[in-house]
Amino acid sequence: MTVEDLFDRVEPLDPDRRDALHAACQSMGLSDGAVQGVEHAARLLREFELYGKARIQTPAQRLKKLRLVADLSRRLSSALSEVRTLDKVCIHARLEEVGLPDGLPFPQSVPIPGLAQYFEVALRSLEEAVLALCDQAPAPSKGGRKTLMTSYLMFIEWLWESVKDEERVTLGRDGKFERIADAAFTAAGVPAAAAGAVRFFVEVRQSADSTGHELD
């Protein structure tokens, strides 16, 4: 899925809030590409506020779900490896006949004997990716506020990646990046300023730097 495909499925910002966000970014001298990245982050954050926040997981719950995905991926991949080659060919033929749901396209190329073999290999890769994510995840801790801050990390990271190369954008308190994040939070309808989420982002980055891990 491309970035364009993703944002075809994400609700747009309220027009007035979008205009205010663009005006704030332009007043800080951000480039067009950076402004687009900030808007994308704000739209994803708005989606989270509308649909994800009520279903927020604690860090322990998140890790449990991820480990379940890794375990099921491993088990299904193992099960597919035991299916006869002829049966895999028949599975592929059936999938070609009925198609994949929701207009999902077939992979451009698949290994012989077809999609069942493709899924077997892809599920092994999925297991490895999920386990790597588990290894990088912040340690579970008690407290609702930190759980919410952990959920905001992805959006702050997206904002930072969008603007980090812009002139005079740093992570200092009350600096330009915090003002950019505040503008994105306002556009997304977050009922709080971005300062706490930005500080938590900085703390996690510093911790990751000290341990040699990447920020997940």
Secondary structure, DSSP 8 states (H G I E B T S, - for coil): --HHHHHHSS----HHHHHHHHHHHHHTT--HHHHHHHHHHHHHHHHIIIIIGGG---HHHHHHHHHHHHHHHHHHHHHHHTS-HHHHHHHHHHHHHH--GGG----S---TT-HHHHHHHHHHHHHHHHHHHHHHS----S-HHHHHHHHHHHHHHHHHHHHTTSTT----TTSHHHHHHHHHHHHHT-SS-SHHHHHHHHHHHHHHHHHT----
